[in-house]
Amino acid sequence: MNRTRKPNERFRDVDRILIQMTVIVFLLSASLVALGIFHVHALRSLDQAYSKLLENDLSQLQLIQHVTAQTFSVSRNCLNLLVSSPGRSPKEFVGKIRRSLEQQQAAMRRLKALEWTDRGLFDSLELGVNSFNVTVERFLGILSEQGQGPANDFRIAELRPQMDHLNEVFGALALSTYNEAVDAGDKSSAAASRNSLIGSLLAGWPFLVVLAGSLWATVRLLRFFSQARSDDELPV
């Protein structure tokens, strides 16, 4: 003999459906939270990458340019000491040399504090700059004690070759730093594009959860009401 389902059994079916719907809502909420966390993490990583690019690589280029300019200023004023025009005191050029050396060394200290991928190039620059500065001091001493002739000979034999060597080191270091900055920028752009794609895919996940959950709930409710109707029509 067939029997209809009791009302409390129907209510249990409704309770199960509600529980399952609650699970779907929880999954949807968790998906949205995970999506938000991912975007925050992606933006923070991108900000850190560009901050490092600005604070380190671009600072390196600026300081290398400053050291190069001050070193050239020293070399130029050493020459001006030998061919100074009438009415200009040699002390004026010596003062310019001293100020350029001070600014050069201040920039070198800041360069030394930065991070270097190729530390060997910076060490070569530091060694070359220190050697150049010692040679400048020797040049000033020879000029003061022996005059322009011996000082000019020393400049040609010692100071000019060191300046030429520094030019090569400046160029190699600037090129290396520039390439690192470009590589870092390319990697940051690639990471931004990748995170954007992943974010777009994750953004569609909540929609899929809602769609699948709605379809599933609709099917369950239709089955429930169909079963309830069939139970009501069965004879006792």
Secondary structure, 3 states (H helix, E strand, C coil): CCCCCCHHHHHHHHHHHHHHHHHHHHHHHHHHHHHHHHHHHHHHHHHHHHHHHHHHHHHHHHHHHHHHHHHHHHHHHHHHHHCCCCCCCHHHHHHHHHHHHHHHHHHHHHHHHCCCCCHHHHHHHHHHHHHHHHHHHHHHHHHHHHCHHHHHHHHHHHHHHHHHHHHHHHHHHHHHHHHHHHHHHHHHHHHHHHHHHHHHHHHHHHHHHHHHHHHHHHHHHHHHHHHHHHHHHCCC
